[in-house]
Amino acid sequence: MTLVISGRIQEAFHEVTGLTIQQYNVHCRQDDLVFARMIFAHQGRRLGLHPGDIAQDLNVSRSIIYHYMKIYPDEVKYNAEFRSMAERVDKILTQ
């Protein structure tokens, strides 16, 4: 079940940005990669994945996943580029 949900999120994000999980699960603080991980974490949690499973998929610590969930609403509210990506991924996953 976890792999199916994770795969759906990866496909949706790839469709929106062209990035694969191998590109954004690396330890890098580049904005677009952080945005990708943050959207993946948000969608994973929304679809019922455990933060530990999300952290494993993204190759980060579980505390980073909690941090992403905490700052996600502010990024959506104040960052137009992030909001656009997040909304497009959400639209694909809710179809």
N, C-alpha and C positions, 0 to 999 in steps of 0.2 A: 504493500500500500504506500509506504513512504517513498519508494522508488518511482511509483507512478505519479504521485503528486509532484515530486521533485522534477521529474521529467517534463511534466506539463508546464511548470514554471520556467524551466530552461528553454523549452521550445517557444513559449510566448516571448520571453526576453530576447531570444535570438531573432525572432521575427521583427521585433521593434528596433533593435539596435545592431543586429548582425554579430554580436559578441557571443562566444561560446563560454560555457562554465570554466573551461580550462584557461580562458583569458582573464576572467574576473575573480577566480578563486586563489589568485596569487597574492603574496604579501606586498601590496603596493597602495600608496595613498593617493594615487591619481584620482581626480574627482569622478570621472565617468565610471571607474571601476568600483569606487566606494558607493556611488549611486546604484550600480548594478547589484552589489551585495546587499545594500539596504532594501531595495525593492524585492529581491529574492527572499530576504528574511521576513519582510512584512507579509508577502503573499504566502510564504510557507506557513507562518503562524496563523494567518487567516484561514488557510485550508486545513489546519489541524496538525501540522508537523510540530514535534517537540523541539524546543530550542537546541537541544543537544544534537538532534539529527540535522538541523539546519547548519549548525556550526561545523559538523563533520563534512557536509556537502561543500561548504564554502571555505573549508580549511582555516577556520579562525576559532578563537575561544568562545565559549558560551556567553561570557560576559560581554563580548563585542555584539553578539546578537541582541542581548538585552539593551545595550546602548543604542543600536540601530532602531529598535522598537520605540525607544524613548524619544529619539530626535526625529523620527519619521514624520510626525504631524507638522512640526515646524518647517521641515524641508518642503513638504507639499504646499504649505501655506505661503512661504516666502520665496521659494526658488522655482521660477517658471520652467526652467529646463528640466529640473527633476520632476515637477508636477506633470509635465507633458509625457515624459517616459512612464511614470507611474500610472497615469490614467490610461495610456495605450496598452500597457501590460494588463491592467485590471480589466479593460474592455475585452481583450482576447480571452482571459480566463473566465469571464462571466458569461460567455456565449454558450 
